[in-house]
Amino acid sequence: MKGSIGILLRAKQKGYPLSIKTAIQKMLNRNIRLSETVINFALKQAGENPE
């Protein structure tokens, strides 16, 4: 995956303590548009619950 979500996933994989779910929520709050497919994929890759 590329772009900002890809960067977040790589950071998480390298051990940075971050919540992909929180980061995505902050992006959405700033009117950054992400599809549900991308959001669910990212959360699954990060091992986070999509709910």
For each residue, the residues with C-beta under 8 A, 3 or more apart:
1: 5 6 9 38 41 42 45
2: 6
3: 6 7
4: 7 8 27 32
5: 1 8 9 20 24 34 38 42
6: 1 2 3 9 10
7: 3 4 10 11
8: 4 5 11 12 18 20 23 42
9: 1 5 6 12 13 20 42 45 46
10: 6 7 13 14
11: 7 8 14 16 18
12: 8 9 15 16 18 20 46
13: 9 10
14: 10 11
15: 12
16: 11 12
17:
18: 8 11 12 22 23
19: 22 23 48
20: 5 8 9 12 23 24 42 43 46 48
21: 24 25 43 46 48 49 50
22: 18 19 25 26
23: 8 18 19 20 26 27
24: 5 20 21 27 28 34 39 42 43
25: 21 22 28 29
26: 22 23 29 30
27: 4 23 24 30 32 34
28: 24 25 31 32 34
29: 25 26
30: 26 27
31: 28
32: 4 27 28
33:
34: 5 24 27 28 38 39
35: 38 39
36: 39 40
37: 40 41
38: 1 5 34 35 41 42
39: 24 34 35 36 42 43 50
40: 36 37 43 44 50
41: 1 37 38 44 45
42: 1 5 8 9 20 24 38 39 45 46
43: 20 21 24 39 40 46 48 49 50
44: 40 41 47 48 50
45: 1 9 41 42
46: 9 12 20 21 42 43
47: 44
48: 19 20 21 43 44
49: 21 43
50: 21 39 40 43 44
51:
